[in-house]
């Protein structure tokens, strides 16, 4: 992946744009993304799997797998970018141009994909609580696959499809009960989690789906968690899913695709995630020469280190126990530190010489949990700009208007050009849907 920023002429640049120029034009706080980094991460992921699967392609040629929708037209892997990681339509459009499909969990995300020019036939719809209206809207849009997560959802989708005289393409999300060794809030593949169905239940659910006239089985889905930095949980999960695939084949239930989800981690601090090449090669060895198309739902790995949050120091507040650098960004802009105790590197945009001090980087919100970084060694003054790194994933998408704070602007850097891809909210927008009592 292309580096997001470089120190040039004593200032951090994203591609060929100094970050001070972004702040001068668009203000702070602002999320800043690199088109080059986003494109490179997508191509790296896609290329790794194309290469890893190349050795097993020969056995697939000529098997006559039927082409039925955008998800099954070739054995080449299909990337379905997880919209929840960063849903800005400029980013979705960029990935759509590169050939990406999309993993959604709401019709709001579907609307974003459509607005961004995405191919709806390459959309998979995940999530445990799809409403009747959501199922109907996605069915009418012609999405590629519904990832079914319960028996109740299976029956609901059958009723919705029957009511429209349609046939809904489905896969079943199987919970492989694999521990991904990540934060408990982002673990999704254990028996105790709300997601998917247990392997013991899945076979019977596939039998029920086969008996439904308005459902068509096209695949199987598995997702074990997020920010995973080991390969073992992935290969274990794939092996368990393949056992079920073989059982289904014995019963005459053929699948067109295997969706292995996402969750591969990135480096925030001292993590050592596997390379995408190593990840792809390990999965390809377990997968072998099977005819089903492999699909993936990556999010963080594509956008996390392709974006940063640009903030300005409002005050430096020394104290007897801690020193605080109070910035104009806050937990409503970047929730991950408060929610997950997550680490984000903090870099001065224009590094200074001098004696460093330890600071907690905090925002102006009236919560003790409003911090962005703790105990950072910095040489800074009031008014300095800070780059809060690795904020491309789950930054803007998890932001809020707490304390009636307008959400930040978003800017895309493309070479030496800056594009505002989301304008900063105005306070008046935050209550324009509200009304006074008579």
For each residue, the residues with C-beta under 8 A, 3 or more apart:
1: 37 40 41 44 305 306
2: 34 36 37 40
3: 6 37
4: 14 34 37 305 306 307 308 389
5: 12 13 14 19 308 347 387
6: 3 12 13
7: 10 11 12 13 351
8: 11 12 13 18
9: 18
10: 7 350 351
11: 7 8 18 19 20 349 350
12: 5 6 7 8 18 19 347 348 349 350 387
13: 5 6 7 8 16 17 18 19
14: 4 5 17 19 22 32 34 308 413
15: 34 35 36 413 414 415 416
16: 13 413 415 416
17: 13 14 21 22 413 416 417 418
18: 8 9 11 12 13 21 22 349
19: 5 11 12 13 14 22 23 32 310 349 385 387
20: 11 23 24 349 350 385
21: 17 18 24 25 418
22: 14 17 18 19 25 26 30 32 310 411 413 418
23: 19 20 26 27 28 30 310 312 349 385
24: 20 21
25: 21 22 418
26: 22 23 30 409 411 418 420 424
27: 23 30 409 424
28: 23 310 311 312 328 329 385 408
29: 309 310 311 312 327 328 329 330 333 408 409
30: 22 23 26 27 309 310 408 409 410 411 424
31: 307 308 309 310 391 392 395 396 408 409 410 411
32: 14 19 22 307 308 309 310 387 410 411 413
33: 37 38 91 303 306 307 392 410 411 412 413 421
34: 2 4 14 15 37 38 306 307 412 413
35: 15 38 39 94 412 413 414 415
36: 2 15 39 40 414 415
37: 1 2 3 4 33 34 40 41 305 306
38: 33 34 35 41 42 91 94 95 302 303 306 392
39: 35 36 42 43 94 98
40: 1 2 36 37 43 44
41: 1 37 38 44 45 301 302 303 305 306
42: 38 39 45 46 79 81 95 98 100 302
43: 39 40 46 47 98
44: 1 40 41 47 48 276
45: 41 42 48 49 79 276 296 298 301 302
46: 42 43 49 50 77 79 98 99
47: 43 44 50 51
48: 44 45 51 52 276 277 279 280 281
49: 45 46 52 53 77 280 283 284 294 296
50: 46 47 53 54 76 77
51: 47 48 54 277 280
52: 48 49 55 277 280 281 283 284
53: 49 50 56 57 75 76 77 280 284 287 294
54: 50 51 57
55: 52 58 284
56: 53 59 60 284 287 288 289 290
57: 53 54 60 61 75
58: 55 61
59: 56 289
60: 56 57 63 65 75 289 291
61: 57 58
62:
63: 60 291
64:
65: 60 72 75 256 291
66: 72 256
67: 72 73
68: 72 169 216 218 256
69: 72 73 121 144 145 169 218
70: 73 101 119 121 122 144
71: 78 101 121 122 124 144 145 169 218 219 256 257 293 295
72: 65 66 67 68 69 218 256 257 293
73: 67 69 70
74: 293
75: 53 57 60 65 291 293 294
76: 50 53 293
77: 46 49 50 53 293 294 295 296
78: 71 101 122 257 293 294 295 296
79: 42 45 46 95 99 100 101 295 296 298
80: 100 101 102 103 122 123 124 259 295 296 297
81: 42 85 92 95 100 101 102 103 297 298 299 302
82: 85 102 103 262 297 298 299 300
83: 87 92 102 103 104 105 109 112 113 299
84: 87 103 105 109 299 394 397
85: 81 82 299 300 302 303 304 393 394 397
86: 91 299 303 307 392 393 394 395 396 397
87: 83 84 91 92 109 112 397
88: 91 92 396 410 421 422
89: 92 93 112 115 116 421
90: 93 94 116 410 412 419 421
91: 33 38 86 87 88 94 95 303 412 421
92: 81 83 87 88 89 95 96 102 112 113 116 118
93: 89 90 96 97 116 117 118
94: 35 38 39 90 91 97 98
95: 38 42 79 81 91 92 98 100 102 118 302
96: 92 93 99 100 102 113 116 117 118 119
97: 93 94 117
98: 39 42 43 46 94 95
99: 46 79 96
100: 42 79 80 81 95 96 118 122
101: 70 71 78 79 80 81 118 119 122 123 124 144 295
102: 80 81 82 83 92 95 96 109 113 118 122 123 124
103: 80 81 82 83 84 123 124 126 262 297 299
104: 83 107 109 110 113 123 124 125 126
105: 83 84 109 125 126 127
106: 109 110 127 134
107: 104 110 111 133 134 137 138
108: 111 112
109: 83 84 87 102 104 105 106 112 113
110: 104 106 107 113 114 120 123 125 137 138 141 143
111: 107 108 114 115
112: 83 87 89 92 108 109 115 116
113: 83 92 96 102 104 109 110 116 118 120 123
114: 110 111 117 118 120 141
115: 89 111 112
116: 89 90 92 93 96 112 113
117: 93 96 97 114
118: 92 93 95 96 100 101 102 113 114 122 123
119: 70 96 101 122 123
120: 110 113 114 123 141 142 143 144
121: 69 70 71 142 143 144
122: 70 71 78 80 100 101 102 118 119 144
123: 80 101 102 103 104 110 113 118 119 120 138 141 143 144 145
124: 71 80 101 102 103 104 143 144 145 146 147 171 221 259 295 297
125: 104 105 110 130 134 138 143 145 146 147
126: 103 104 105 147 149 173 221 223 297
127: 105 106 130 147 149
128: 149 150 153 194 195
129:
130: 125 127 134 135 138 146 153 156 157
131: 134 135
132: 135 136 156 160
133: 107 136 137
134: 106 107 125 130 131 137 138
135: 130 131 132 138 139 146 156 157 160 168
136: 132 133 139 140 160 164
137: 107 110 133 134 140 141
138: 107 110 123 125 130 134 135 141 143 146
139: 135 136 142 143 157 160 161 164 166 168
140: 136 137 164
141: 110 114 120 123 137 138
142: 120 121 139
143: 110 120 121 123 124 125 138 139 146 169
144: 69 70 71 101 120 121 122 123 124 169
145: 69 71 123 124 125 169 170 171 218 219 257 259
146: 124 125 130 135 138 143 157 168 169 170 171
147: 124 125 126 127 170 171 172 173 221 259
148: 153 154 157 170 171 172 173 205 209
149: 126 127 128 153 173 195 196 197
150: 128 153 154 197
151: 154 155 197 201 205 208
152: 155 156
153: 128 130 148 149 150 156 157
154: 148 150 151 157 158 170 172 205 208 209 212 215
155: 151 152 158 159
156: 130 132 135 152 153 159 160
157: 130 135 139 146 148 153 154 160 161 168 170 215
158: 154 155 161 162 168 212 214 215
159: 155 156 162 163
160: 132 135 136 139 156 157 163 164 168
161: 139 157 158 164 166 167 168 214 215
162: 158 159 165 213 214
163: 159 160
164: 136 139 140 160 161
165: 162
166: 139 161 214
167: 161 213 214 215 216
168: 135 139 146 157 158 160 161 214 215 216
169: 68 69 71 143 144 145 146 216 218
170: 145 146 147 148 154 157 209 215 216 217 218 219
171: 124 145 146 147 148 217 218 219 220 221 255 257 259
172: 147 148 154 196 197 202 205 206 209 220 221
173: 126 147 148 149 195 196 197 221 222 223
174: 196 197 198 199 202 220 221 222 241 244
175: 189 190 191 193 195 196 197 198 199 222
176: 189 199 222 224 236 237 240 241
177: 189 190 191 198 199 240
178: 189 190 224 233 236 237 240
179: 187 189 190 233
180: 187 189 224 225 228 230 233 263
181: 228 229 230 233
182: 186 187 225 226 227 228 229 263 265
183: 186 187 226 227 340
184: 187
185: 339 340
186: 182 183 225 226 227 263 340
187: 179 180 182 183 184 190 193 224 225
188: 193 195 196 223 224 225 226 263
189: 175 176 177 178 179 180 193 195 196 222 223 224 225 233 237
190: 175 177 178 179 187 193
191: 175 177 198
192:
193: 175 187 188 189 190 196
194: 128
195: 128 149 173 175 188 189 223
196: 149 172 173 174 175 188 189 193 221 222 223
197: 149 150 151 172 173 174 175 201 202 205
198: 174 175 177 191 201 202
199: 174 175 176 177 202 203 240 243 244
200: 203
201: 151 197 198 204 205
202: 172 174 197 198 199 205 206 244
203: 199 200 206 207 244 247 248 251
204: 201 207 208
205: 148 151 154 172 197 201 202 208 209
206: 172 202 203 209 210 217 248 251 253
207: 203 204 210 211 251 253
208: 151 154 204 205 211 212
209: 148 154 170 172 205 206 212 215 217
210: 206 207 217 253
211: 207 208
212: 154 158 208 209 215
213: 162 167
214: 158 161 162 166 167 168
215: 154 157 158 161 167 168 170 209 212
216: 68 167 168 169 170
217: 170 171 206 209 210 253 255
218: 68 69 71 72 145 169 170 171 255 256 257
219: 71 145 170 171 255 256 257 258 259 292 295
220: 171 172 174 241 244 245 248 255 257 258 259
221: 124 126 147 171 172 173 174 196 259 261
222: 173 174 175 176 189 196 237 238 241 258 259 260 261
223: 126 173 188 189 195 196 260 261 262 263 297
224: 176 178 180 187 188 189 228 233 234 237 261 263
225: 180 182 186 187 188 189 228 233 263
226: 182 183 186 188 262 263 265 299 300
227: 182 183 186 263 265 266 300
228: 180 181 182 224 225 233 234 263 264 265 273
229: 181 182 265 271 272 273 274
230: 180 181 233 234 274
231: 234 235 274 278 279 282
232: 235 236
233: 178 179 180 181 189 224 225 228 230 236 237
234: 224 228 230 231 237 238 260 264 279 282 283
235: 231 232 238 239 282 283 285 286
236: 176 178 232 233 239 240
237: 176 178 189 222 224 233 234 240 241 260
238: 222 234 235 241 242 260 283 286 287
239: 235 236 242 243 286
240: 176 177 178 199 236 237 243 244
241: 174 176 220 222 237 238 244 245 258 260
242: 238 239 245 246 258 286 287 290
243: 199 239 240 246 247
244: 174 199 202 203 220 240 241 247 248
245: 220 241 242 248 249 255 258 290 292
246: 242 243 249 250
247: 203 243 244 250 251
248: 203 206 220 244 245 251 253 254 255
249: 245 246 252 253 254
250: 246 247
251: 203 206 207 247 248
252: 249
253: 206 207 210 217 248 249
254: 248 249
255: 171 217 218 219 220 245 248 258 292
256: 65 66 68 71 72 218 219 292 293
257: 71 72 78 145 171 218 219 220 292 293 294 295
258: 219 220 222 241 242 245 255 287 290 292 293 294 295
259: 80 124 145 147 171 219 220 221 222 295 296 297
260: 222 223 234 237 238 241 283 294 295 296
261: 221 222 223 224 296 297
262: 82 103 223 226 296 297 298 299 300 301
263: 180 182 186 188 223 224 225 226 227 228 298 300
264: 228 234 273 274 276 279 298 300 301
265: 182 226 227 228 229 271 273 300 301
266: 227 271 273 300 301 304 305 390 393
267: 270 271 272 273 305 390
268: 271 342 343 344 345 389 390
269: 343 345
270: 267
271: 229 265 266 267 268
272: 229 267
273: 228 229 264 265 266 267
274: 229 230 231 264 278 279 282
275: 278 279
276: 44 45 48 264 279 280 301
277: 48 51 52 280 281
278: 231 274 275 281 282
279: 48 231 234 264 274 275 276 282 283
280: 48 49 51 52 53 276 277 283 284
281: 48 52 277 278 284 285
282: 231 234 235 274 278 279 285 286
283: 49 52 234 235 238 260 279 280 286 287 294
284: 49 52 53 55 56 280 281 287 288
285: 235 281 282 288
286: 235 238 239 242 282 283
287: 53 56 238 242 258 283 284 290 294
288: 56 284 285
289: 56 59 60
290: 56 242 245 258 287
291: 60 63 65 75
292: 219 245 255 256 257 258
293: 71 72 74 75 76 77 78 256 257 258
294: 49 53 75 77 78 257 258 260 283 287
295: 71 77 78 79 80 101 124 219 257 258 259 260
296: 45 49 77 78 79 80 259 260 261 262
297: 80 81 82 103 124 126 223 259 261 262
298: 45 79 81 82 262 263 264 301 302
299: 81 82 83 84 85 86 103 226 262 302 303 393
300: 82 85 226 227 262 263 264 265 266 303 304 393 394
301: 41 45 262 264 265 266 276 298 304
302: 38 41 42 45 81 85 95 298 299 306
303: 33 38 41 85 86 91 299 300 306 307 392 393
304: 85 266 300 301 307 390 392 393 394
305: 1 4 37 41 266 267 389 390 392
306: 1 4 33 34 37 38 41 302 303 392
307: 4 31 32 33 34 86 303 304 390 391 392 393 395
308: 4 5 14 31 32 387 388 389 390 391 392
309: 29 30 31 32 329 333 334 344 387 388 391 395 408
310: 19 22 23 28 29 30 31 32 349 385 386 387 388
311: 28 29 327 328 329 372 385 386 388
312: 23 28 29 327 328 383 384 385 386
313: 316 325 326 327 380 381 382 383 384 385 386
314: 326 327 328 364 382
315: 324 325 326 382
316: 313 323 324 325 326 359 380 381 382
317: 323 324 325 326
318: 323 324
319: 322 323 324
320:
321:
322: 319 358 360
323: 316 317 318 319 357 358 359 360
324: 315 316 317 318 319 359 360 361 362
325: 313 315 316 317 359 360 361 362 378 380 386
326: 313 314 315 316 317 362 363 364
327: 29 311 312 313 314 330 361 362 363 372 386
328: 28 29 311 312 314 363 364
329: 28 29 309 311 333 334 363 372 388 408
330: 29 327 333 334 363 364 365 370 372 403 405
331: 334 335 337 338 363 365 367 369 370 371 372 402
332: 335 363 365 399 400 401 402 403 405 407
333: 29 309 329 330 363 395 399 405 407 408
334: 309 329 330 331 337 344 372 388 391 395 399
335: 331 332 338 339 394 398 399 400
336: 339 340 342 344 394 395 398
337: 331 334 340 341 342 343 344 371 372 373
338: 331 335 367 369 370 371
339: 185 335 336 342 398
340: 183 185 186 336 337
341: 337
342: 268 336 337 339
343: 268 269 337 373
344: 268 309 334 336 337 372 373 388 389 390 391
345: 268 269 388 389 390
346: 361 372 373 376 378 386 387 388 389
347: 5 12 351 386 387 389
348: 12 351 352 378 379 380 384 385 386 387
349: 11 12 18 19 20 23 310 384 385 386 387
350: 10 11 12 20 384 385
351: 7 10 347 348 379
352: 348 379 380 381 384
353: 379
354: 379
355: 379
356: 377 378 379
357: 323 377 378 379
358: 322 323 375 376 377 378
359: 316 323 324 325 375 376 378 380
360: 322 323 324 325 371 373 374 375 376
361: 324 325 327 346 371 372 373 374 376 386 388
362: 324 325 326 327 370 371 372
363: 326 327 328 329 330 331 332 333 370 371 372
364: 314 326 328 330 370 403
365: 330 331 332 370 402 403 405
366: 370 403
367: 331 338 370
368:
369: 331 338
370: 330 331 338 362 363 364 365 366 367
371: 331 337 338 360 361 362 363 374
372: 311 327 329 330 331 334 337 344 346 361 362 363 388
373: 337 343 344 346 360 361 376 388
374: 360 361 371
375: 358 359 360
376: 346 358 359 360 361 373
377: 356 357 358
378: 325 346 348 356 357 358 359
379: 348 351 352 353 354 355 356 357
380: 313 316 325 348 352 359 384 386
381: 313 316 352 384
382: 313 314 315 316
383: 312 313
384: 312 313 348 349 350 352 380 381
385: 19 20 23 28 310 311 312 313 348 349 350
386: 310 311 312 313 325 327 346 347 348 349 361 380
387: 5 12 19 32 308 309 310 346 347 348 349
388: 308 309 310 311 329 334 344 345 346 361 372 373 391
389: 4 268 305 308 344 345 346 347
390: 266 267 268 304 305 307 308 344 345 393
391: 31 307 308 309 334 344 388 395
392: 31 33 38 86 303 304 305 306 307 308 395
393: 85 86 266 299 300 303 304 307 390 397
394: 84 85 86 300 304 335 336 397 398
395: 31 86 307 309 333 334 336 391 392 398 399
396: 31 86 88 399 407 408 410 422
397: 84 85 86 87 393 394
398: 335 336 339 394 395
399: 332 333 334 335 395 396 407 408
400: 332 335 407
401: 332 404 405 406 407 425 430
402: 331 332 365 405
403: 330 332 364 365 366
404: 401 427 430 431
405: 330 332 333 365 401 402
406: 401 424 425 426 427 429 430
407: 332 333 396 399 400 401 424 425
408: 28 29 30 31 309 329 333 396 399 424
409: 26 27 29 30 31 420 422 423 424
410: 30 31 32 33 88 90 396 420 421 422
411: 22 26 30 31 32 33 418 419 420 421
412: 33 34 35 90 91 418 419 421
413: 14 15 16 17 22 32 33 34 35 417 418 419
414: 15 35 36 417 419
415: 15 16 35 36
416: 15 16 17
417: 17 413 414
418: 17 21 22 25 26 411 412 413
419: 90 411 412 413 414
420: 26 409 410 411 423
421: 33 88 89 90 91 410 411 412
422: 88 396 409 410
423: 409 420
424: 26 27 30 406 407 408 409
425: 401 406 407 429 430
426: 406 429 430
427: 404 406 430 431
428: 431 432
429: 406 425 426 432
430: 401 404 406 425 426 427
431: 404 427 428 434
432: 428 429
433:
434: 431
435:
436:
437:
438:
